[in-house]
Amino acid sequence: MTDKNSTLISSVSGLALFTVGAYRIFTNNLEAMSLLVAYIFLIGGLIGFVFSVARLSKMNRT
């Protein structure tokens, strides 16, 4: 697997974590997940997505 593919998969998984956390916080439908875990998913997913996109854009320039 190339670096570009693994970075793309990392970006998608970060976005998925962010989406699950945001869904729990804003809709309160996933009652099995605590609010602390939802905030951890939200923050961790956002950080992972941003850094993956930054790394992917740096790969395309070189």
PDB file of N, CA, C and O in Angstrom:
ATOM      1  N   MET A   1       0.843  -1.166   0.000  1.00  0.00           N
ATOM      2  CA  MET A   1       0.000   0.000   0.000  1.00  0.00           C
ATOM      3  C   MET A   1       0.897   1.242   0.000  1.00  0.00           C
ATOM      4  O   MET A   1       1.844   1.337   0.781  1.00  0.00           O
ATOM      5  N   THR A   2       0.594   2.159  -0.860  1.00  0.00           N
ATOM      6  CA  THR A   2       1.411   3.363  -0.970  1.00  0.00           C
ATOM      7  C   THR A   2       1.058   4.348   0.139  1.00  0.00           C
ATOM      8  O   THR A   2       0.048   4.205   0.828  1.00  0.00           O
ATOM      9  N   ASP A   3       1.914   5.345   0.289  1.00  0.00           N
ATOM     10  CA  ASP A   3       1.679   6.374   1.302  1.00  0.00           C
ATOM     11  C   ASP A   3       0.416   7.175   1.001  1.00  0.00           C
ATOM     12  O   ASP A   3      -0.305   7.578   1.914  1.00  0.00           O
ATOM     13  N   LYS A   4       0.157   7.397  -0.262  1.00  0.00           N
ATOM     14  CA  LYS A   4      -1.020   8.175  -0.642  1.00  0.00           C
ATOM     15  C   LYS A   4      -2.303   7.430  -0.280  1.00  0.00           C
ATOM     16  O   LYS A   4      -3.258   8.037   0.204  1.00  0.00           O
ATOM     17  N   ASN A   5      -2.331   6.118  -0.513  1.00  0.00           N
ATOM     18  CA  ASN A   5      -3.517   5.333  -0.179  1.00  0.00           C
ATOM     19  C   ASN A   5      -3.748   5.279   1.327  1.00  0.00           C
ATOM     20  O   ASN A   5      -4.880   5.413   1.790  1.00  0.00           O
ATOM     21  N   SER A   6      -2.684   5.084   2.083  1.00  0.00           N
ATOM     22  CA  SER A   6      -2.852   5.012   3.536  1.00  0.00           C
ATOM     23  C   SER A   6      -3.268   6.361   4.112  1.00  0.00           C
ATOM     24  O   SER A   6      -4.033   6.402   5.076  1.00  0.00           O
ATOM     25  N   THR A   7      -2.790   7.448   3.554  1.00  0.00           N
ATOM     26  CA  THR A   7      -3.199   8.778   4.005  1.00  0.00           C
ATOM     27  C   THR A   7      -4.658   9.045   3.652  1.00  0.00           C
ATOM     28  O   THR A   7      -5.381   9.674   4.424  1.00  0.00           O
ATOM     29  N   LEU A   8      -5.084   8.574   2.503  1.00  0.00           N
ATOM     30  CA  LEU A   8      -6.481   8.732   2.114  1.00  0.00           C
ATOM     31  C   LEU A   8      -7.407   7.935   3.023  1.00  0.00           C
ATOM     32  O   LEU A   8      -8.473   8.423   3.400  1.00  0.00           O
ATOM     33  N   ILE A   9      -7.016   6.723   3.377  1.00  0.00           N
ATOM     34  CA  ILE A   9      -7.807   5.910   4.304  1.00  0.00           C
ATOM     35  C   ILE A   9      -7.841   6.555   5.686  1.00  0.00           C
ATOM     36  O   ILE A   9      -8.876   6.542   6.352  1.00  0.00           O
ATOM     37  N   SER A  10      -6.735   7.110   6.111  1.00  0.00           N
ATOM     38  CA  SER A  10      -6.670   7.812   7.388  1.00  0.00           C
ATOM     39  C   SER A  10      -7.588   9.033   7.390  1.00  0.00           C
ATOM     40  O   SER A  10      -8.236   9.327   8.395  1.00  0.00           O
ATOM     41  N   SER A  11      -7.641   9.725   6.291  1.00  0.00           N
ATOM     42  CA  SER A  11      -8.510  10.895   6.171  1.00  0.00           C
ATOM     43  C   SER A  11      -9.981  10.502   6.266  1.00  0.00           C
ATOM     44  O   SER A  11     -10.763  11.166   6.946  1.00  0.00           O
ATOM     45  N   VAL A  12     -10.349   9.438   5.594  1.00  0.00           N
ATOM     46  CA  VAL A  12     -11.745   8.976   5.620  1.00  0.00           C
ATOM     47  C   VAL A  12     -12.131   8.484   7.015  1.00  0.00           C
ATOM     48  O   VAL A  12     -13.244   8.736   7.476  1.00  0.00           O
ATOM     49  N   SER A  13     -11.215   7.784   7.686  1.00  0.00           N
ATOM     50  CA  SER A  13     -11.534   7.297   9.029  1.00  0.00           C
ATOM     51  C   SER A  13     -11.626   8.446  10.025  1.00  0.00           C
ATOM     52  O   SER A  13     -12.456   8.397  10.932  1.00  0.00           O
ATOM     53  N   GLY A  14     -10.801   9.474   9.885  1.00  0.00           N
ATOM     54  CA  GLY A  14     -10.910  10.657  10.742  1.00  0.00           C
ATOM     55  C   GLY A  14     -12.229  11.370  10.539  1.00  0.00           C
ATOM     56  O   GLY A  14     -12.842  11.839  11.498  1.00  0.00           O
ATOM     57  N   LEU A  15     -12.664  11.454   9.303  1.00  0.00           N
ATOM     58  CA  LEU A  15     -13.956  12.078   9.012  1.00  0.00           C
ATOM     59  C   LEU A  15     -15.107  11.251   9.570  1.00  0.00           C
ATOM     60  O   LEU A  15     -16.106  11.805  10.028  1.00  0.00           O
ATOM     61  N   ALA A  16     -14.974   9.929   9.533  1.00  0.00           N
ATOM     62  CA  ALA A  16     -16.012   9.061  10.089  1.00  0.00           C
ATOM     63  C   ALA A  16     -16.102   9.212  11.608  1.00  0.00           C
ATOM     64  O   ALA A  16     -17.201   9.269  12.158  1.00  0.00           O
ATOM     65  N   LEU A  17     -14.960   9.276  12.284  1.00  0.00           N
ATOM     66  CA  LEU A  17     -14.970   9.492  13.727  1.00  0.00           C
ATOM     67  C   LEU A  17     -15.603  10.829  14.083  1.00  0.00           C
ATOM     68  O   LEU A  17     -16.395  10.918  15.020  1.00  0.00           O
ATOM     69  N   PHE A  18     -15.254  11.862  13.337  1.00  0.00           N
ATOM     70  CA  PHE A  18     -15.844  13.179  13.555  1.00  0.00           C
ATOM     71  C   PHE A  18     -17.356  13.150  13.367  1.00  0.00           C
ATOM     72  O   PHE A  18     -18.095  13.756  14.143  1.00  0.00           O
ATOM     73  N   THR A  19     -17.809  12.450  12.344  1.00  0.00           N
ATOM     74  CA  THR A  19     -19.235  12.387  12.050  1.00  0.00           C
ATOM     75  C   THR A  19     -20.007  11.658  13.144  1.00  0.00           C
ATOM     76  O   THR A  19     -21.090  12.093  13.537  1.00  0.00           O
ATOM     77  N   VAL A  20     -19.455  10.551  13.635  1.00  0.00           N
ATOM     78  CA  VAL A  20     -20.131   9.806  14.704  1.00  0.00           C
ATOM     79  C   VAL A  20     -20.212  10.640  15.979  1.00  0.00           C
ATOM     80  O   VAL A  20     -21.251  10.667  16.640  1.00  0.00           O
ATOM     81  N   GLY A  21     -19.123  11.316  16.325  1.00  0.00           N
ATOM     82  CA  GLY A  21     -19.128  12.170  17.509  1.00  0.00           C
ATOM     83  C   GLY A  21     -20.115  13.322  17.380  1.00  0.00           C
ATOM     84  O   GLY A  21     -20.849  13.621  18.322  1.00  0.00           O
ATOM     85  N   ALA A  22     -20.135  13.963  16.228  1.00  0.00           N
ATOM     86  CA  ALA A  22     -21.053  15.080  16.017  1.00  0.00           C
ATOM     87  C   ALA A  22     -22.504  14.609  16.010  1.00  0.00           C
ATOM     88  O   ALA A  22     -23.388  15.304  16.513  1.00  0.00           O
ATOM     89  N   TYR A  23     -22.746  13.446  15.450  1.00  0.00           N
ATOM     90  CA  TYR A  23     -24.107  12.908  15.429  1.00  0.00           C
ATOM     91  C   TYR A  23     -24.614  12.654  16.842  1.00  0.00           C
ATOM     92  O   TYR A  23     -25.767  12.953  17.152  1.00  0.00           O
ATOM     93  N   ARG A  24     -23.762  12.106  17.696  1.00  0.00           N
ATOM     94  CA  ARG A  24     -24.165  11.831  19.083  1.00  0.00           C
ATOM     95  C   ARG A  24     -24.403  13.126  19.851  1.00  0.00           C
ATOM     96  O   ARG A  24     -25.350  13.213  20.633  1.00  0.00           O
ATOM     97  N   ILE A  25     -23.564  14.126  19.640  1.00  0.00           N
ATOM     98  CA  ILE A  25     -23.697  15.374  20.388  1.00  0.00           C
ATOM     99  C   ILE A  25     -24.941  16.152  19.956  1.00  0.00           C
ATOM    100  O   ILE A  25     -25.681  16.658  20.798  1.00  0.00           O
ATOM    101  N   PHE A  26     -25.168  16.245  18.664  1.00  0.00           N
ATOM    102  CA  PHE A  26     -26.237  17.110  18.179  1.00  0.00           C
ATOM    103  C   PHE A  26     -27.616  16.460  18.165  1.00  0.00           C
ATOM    104  O   PHE A  26     -28.620  17.167  18.255  1.00  0.00           O
ATOM    105  N   THR A  27     -27.697  15.130  18.054  1.00  0.00           N
ATOM    106  CA  THR A  27     -29.014  14.505  17.982  1.00  0.00           C
ATOM    107  C   THR A  27     -29.390  13.732  19.237  1.00  0.00           C
ATOM    108  O   THR A  27     -30.576  13.525  19.495  1.00  0.00           O
ATOM    109  N   ASN A  28     -28.401  13.297  20.030  1.00  0.00           N
ATOM    110  CA  ASN A  28     -28.638  12.535  21.257  1.00  0.00           C
ATOM    111  C   ASN A  28     -29.364  11.222  20.976  1.00  0.00           C
ATOM    112  O   ASN A  28     -30.124  10.751  21.822  1.00  0.00           O
ATOM    113  N   ASN A  29     -29.146  10.625  19.808  1.00  0.00           N
ATOM    114  CA  ASN A  29     -29.780   9.357  19.461  1.00  0.00           C
ATOM    115  C   ASN A  29     -28.989   8.144  19.928  1.00  0.00           C
ATOM    116  O   ASN A  29     -29.582   7.114  20.248  1.00  0.00           O
ATOM    117  N   LEU A  30     -27.673   8.240  19.974  1.00  0.00           N
ATOM    118  CA  LEU A  30     -26.846   7.119  20.393  1.00  0.00           C
ATOM    119  C   LEU A  30     -26.676   7.169  21.912  1.00  0.00           C
ATOM    120  O   LEU A  30     -25.671   7.676  22.409  1.00  0.00           O
ATOM    121  N   GLU A  31     -27.642   6.652  22.636  1.00  0.00           N
ATOM    122  CA  GLU A  31     -27.615   6.776  24.088  1.00  0.00           C
ATOM    123  C   GLU A  31     -26.628   5.831  24.739  1.00  0.00           C
ATOM    124  O   GLU A  31     -26.268   6.036  25.898  1.00  0.00           O
ATOM    125  N   ALA A  32     -26.174   4.797  24.032  1.00  0.00           N
ATOM    126  CA  ALA A  32     -25.207   3.863  24.601  1.00  0.00           C
ATOM    127  C   ALA A  32     -23.819   4.498  24.702  1.00  0.00           C
ATOM    128  O   ALA A  32     -23.002   4.064  25.515  1.00  0.00           O
ATOM    129  N   MET A  33     -23.546   5.511  23.893  1.00  0.00           N
ATOM    130  CA  MET A  33     -22.253   6.193  23.918  1.00  0.00           C
ATOM    131  C   MET A  33     -22.336   7.374  24.881  1.00  0.00           C
ATOM    132  O   MET A  33     -23.261   8.183  24.806  1.00  0.00           O
ATOM    133  N   SER A  34     -21.364   7.467  25.785  1.00  0.00           N
ATOM    134  CA  SER A  34     -21.375   8.591  26.719  1.00  0.00           C
ATOM    135  C   SER A  34     -20.986   9.874  25.999  1.00  0.00           C
ATOM    136  O   SER A  34     -20.412   9.848  24.909  1.00  0.00           O
ATOM    137  N   LEU A  35     -21.304  10.975  26.620  1.00  0.00           N
ATOM    138  CA  LEU A  35     -21.021  12.264  26.009  1.00  0.00           C
ATOM    139  C   LEU A  35     -19.525  12.536  25.961  1.00  0.00           C
ATOM    140  O   LEU A  35     -19.050  13.196  25.037  1.00  0.00           O
ATOM    141  N   LEU A  36     -18.778  12.040  26.936  1.00  0.00           N
ATOM    142  CA  LEU A  36     -17.325  12.207  26.944  1.00  0.00           C
ATOM    143  C   LEU A  36     -16.688  11.503  25.747  1.00  0.00           C
ATOM    144  O   LEU A  36     -15.803  12.058  25.096  1.00  0.00           O
ATOM    145  N   VAL A  37     -17.135  10.294  25.461  1.00  0.00           N
ATOM    146  CA  VAL A  37     -16.614   9.552  24.315  1.00  0.00           C
ATOM    147  C   VAL A  37     -16.966  10.266  23.012  1.00  0.00           C
ATOM    148  O   VAL A  37     -16.164  10.283  22.079  1.00  0.00           O
ATOM    149  N   ALA A  38     -18.152  10.850  22.944  1.00  0.00           N
ATOM    150  CA  ALA A  38     -18.550  11.583  21.747  1.00  0.00           C
ATOM    151  C   ALA A  38     -17.646  12.794  21.512  1.00  0.00           C
ATOM    152  O   ALA A  38     -17.269  13.075  20.374  1.00  0.00           O
ATOM    153  N   TYR A  39     -17.300  13.507  22.579  1.00  0.00           N
ATOM    154  CA  TYR A  39     -16.392  14.648  22.424  1.00  0.00           C
ATOM    155  C   TYR A  39     -14.983  14.195  22.042  1.00  0.00           C
ATOM    156  O   TYR A  39     -14.309  14.865  21.260  1.00  0.00           O
ATOM    157  N   ILE A  40     -14.534  13.066  22.586  1.00  0.00           N
ATOM    158  CA  ILE A  40     -13.230  12.532  22.208  1.00  0.00           C
ATOM    159  C   ILE A  40     -13.221  12.155  20.729  1.00  0.00           C
ATOM    160  O   ILE A  40     -12.256  12.449  20.024  1.00  0.00           O
ATOM    161  N   PHE A  41     -14.283  11.508  20.255  1.00  0.00           N
ATOM    162  CA  PHE A  41     -14.397  11.171  18.835  1.00  0.00           C
ATOM    163  C   PHE A  41     -14.410  12.427  17.976  1.00  0.00           C
ATOM    164  O   PHE A  41     -13.754  12.480  16.935  1.00  0.00           O
ATOM    165  N   LEU A  42     -15.148  13.427  18.408  1.00  0.00           N
ATOM    166  CA  LEU A  42     -15.267  14.669  17.644  1.00  0.00           C
ATOM    167  C   LEU A  42     -13.909  15.348  17.505  1.00  0.00           C
ATOM    168  O   LEU A  42     -13.511  15.716  16.401  1.00  0.00           O
ATOM    169  N   ILE A  43     -13.203  15.514  18.607  1.00  0.00           N
ATOM    170  CA  ILE A  43     -11.920  16.211  18.583  1.00  0.00           C
ATOM    171  C   ILE A  43     -10.852  15.377  17.883  1.00  0.00           C
ATOM    172  O   ILE A  43     -10.103  15.892  17.053  1.00  0.00           O
ATOM    173  N   GLY A  44     -10.784  14.088  18.218  1.00  0.00           N
ATOM    174  CA  GLY A  44      -9.786  13.223  17.587  1.00  0.00           C
ATOM    175  C   GLY A  44     -10.004  13.065  16.101  1.00  0.00           C
ATOM    176  O   GLY A  44      -9.044  13.059  15.332  1.00  0.00           O
ATOM    177  N   GLY A  45     -11.261  12.935  15.681  1.00  0.00           N
ATOM    178  CA  GLY A  45     -11.572  12.824  14.257  1.00  0.00           C
ATOM    179  C   GLY A  45     -11.241  14.088  13.493  1.00  0.00           C
ATOM    180  O   GLY A  45     -10.748  14.026  12.366  1.00  0.00           O
ATOM    181  N   LEU A  46     -11.509  15.237  14.100  1.00  0.00           N
ATOM    182  CA  LEU A  46     -11.195  16.504  13.442  1.00  0.00           C
ATOM    183  C   LEU A  46      -9.690  16.681  13.287  1.00  0.00           C
ATOM    184  O   LEU A  46      -9.214  17.088  12.228  1.00  0.00           O
ATOM    185  N   ILE A  47      -8.944  16.375  14.343  1.00  0.00           N
ATOM    186  CA  ILE A  47      -7.482  16.493  14.270  1.00  0.00           C
ATOM    187  C   ILE A  47      -6.920  15.522  13.231  1.00  0.00           C
ATOM    188  O   ILE A  47      -6.062  15.896  12.431  1.00  0.00           O
ATOM    189  N   GLY A  48      -7.395  14.291  13.242  1.00  0.00           N
ATOM    190  CA  GLY A  48      -6.917  13.305  12.278  1.00  0.00           C
ATOM    191  C   GLY A  48      -7.235  13.689  10.850  1.00  0.00           C
ATOM    192  O   GLY A  48      -6.397  13.532   9.962  1.00  0.00           O
ATOM    193  N   PHE A  49      -8.433  14.190  10.620  1.00  0.00           N
ATOM    194  CA  PHE A  49      -8.829  14.583   9.267  1.00  0.00           C
ATOM    195  C   PHE A  49      -7.997  15.759   8.765  1.00  0.00           C
ATOM    196  O   PHE A  49      -7.536  15.751   7.624  1.00  0.00           O
ATOM    197  N   VAL A  50      -7.808  16.756   9.601  1.00  0.00           N
ATOM    198  CA  VAL A  50      -7.064  17.947   9.181  1.00  0.00           C
ATOM    199  C   VAL A  50      -5.615  17.601   8.864  1.00  0.00           C
ATOM    200  O   VAL A  50      -5.084  18.042   7.845  1.00  0.00           O
ATOM    201  N   PHE A  51      -4.974  16.821   9.720  1.00  0.00           N
ATOM    202  CA  PHE A  51      -3.576  16.489   9.467  1.00  0.00           C
ATOM    203  C   PHE A  51      -3.417  15.540   8.288  1.00  0.00           C
ATOM    204  O   PHE A  51      -2.406  15.595   7.588  1.00  0.00           O
ATOM    205  N   SER A  52      -4.391  14.674   8.055  1.00  0.00           N
ATOM    206  CA  SER A  52      -4.317  13.789   6.891  1.00  0.00           C
ATOM    207  C   SER A  52      -4.463  14.570   5.588  1.00  0.00           C
ATOM    208  O   SER A  52      -3.759  14.305   4.614  1.00  0.00           O
ATOM    209  N   VAL A  53      -5.368  15.522   5.579  1.00  0.00           N
ATOM    210  CA  VAL A  53      -5.547  16.347   4.383  1.00  0.00           C
ATOM    211  C   VAL A  53      -4.305  17.212   4.150  1.00  0.00           C
ATOM    212  O   VAL A  53      -3.888  17.405   3.008  1.00  0.00           O
ATOM    213  N   ALA A  54      -3.720  17.728   5.221  1.00  0.00           N
ATOM    214  CA  ALA A  54      -2.501  18.526   5.070  1.00  0.00           C
ATOM    215  C   ALA A  54      -1.363  17.671   4.524  1.00  0.00           C
ATOM    216  O   ALA A  54      -0.604  18.118   3.663  1.00  0.00           O
ATOM    217  N   ARG A  55      -1.243  16.441   5.023  1.00  0.00           N
ATOM    218  CA  ARG A  55      -0.185  15.556   4.526  1.00  0.00           C
ATOM    219  C   ARG A  55      -0.444  15.160   3.075  1.00  0.00           C
ATOM    220  O   ARG A  55       0.489  15.058   2.277  1.00  0.00           O
ATOM    221  N   LEU A  56      -1.710  14.937   2.737  1.00  0.00           N
ATOM    222  CA  LEU A  56      -2.050  14.575   1.366  1.00  0.00           C
ATOM    223  C   LEU A  56      -1.766  15.731   0.406  1.00  0.00           C
ATOM    224  O   LEU A  56      -1.281  15.504  -0.703  1.00  0.00           O
ATOM    225  N   SER A  57      -2.058  16.947   0.810  1.00  0.00           N
ATOM    226  CA  SER A  57      -1.775  18.080  -0.066  1.00  0.00           C
ATOM    227  C   SER A  57      -0.270  18.305  -0.199  1.00  0.00           C
ATOM    228  O   SER A  57       0.194  18.748  -1.249  1.00  0.00           O
ATOM    229  N   LYS A  58       0.488  18.008   0.839  1.00  0.00           N
ATOM    230  CA  LYS A  58       1.941  18.137   0.743  1.00  0.00           C
ATOM    231  C   LYS A  58       2.520  17.075  -0.183  1.00  0.00           C
ATOM    232  O   LYS A  58       3.508  17.337  -0.869  1.00  0.00           O
ATOM    233  N   MET A  59       1.929  15.883  -0.220  1.00  0.00           N
ATOM    234  CA  MET A  59       2.402  14.823  -1.107  1.00  0.00           C
ATOM    235  C   MET A  59       2.174  15.181  -2.570  1.00  0.00           C
ATOM    236  O   MET A  59       3.001  14.852  -3.420  1.00  0.00           O
ATOM    237  N   ASN A  60       1.075  15.845  -2.873  1.00  0.00           N
ATOM    238  CA  ASN A  60       0.758  16.181  -4.251  1.00  0.00           C
ATOM    239  C   ASN A  60       1.687  17.262  -4.807  1.00  0.00           C
ATOM    240  O   ASN A  60       1.898  17.317  -6.019  1.00  0.00           O
ATOM    241  N   ARG A  61       2.234  18.106  -3.970  1.00  0.00           N
ATOM    242  CA  ARG A  61       3.113  19.177  -4.433  1.00  0.00           C
ATOM    243  C   ARG A  61       4.484  18.655  -4.843  1.00  0.00           C
ATOM    244  O   ARG A  61       5.099  19.172  -5.776  1.00  0.00           O
ATOM    245  N   THR A  62       4.956  17.639  -4.150  1.00  0.00           N
ATOM    246  CA  THR A  62       6.307  17.142  -4.447  1.00  0.00           C
ATOM    247  C   THR A  62       6.286  16.010  -5.431  1.00  0.00           C
ATOM    248  O   THR A  62       7.340  15.481  -5.786  1.00  0.00           O
TER     249      THR A  62
END
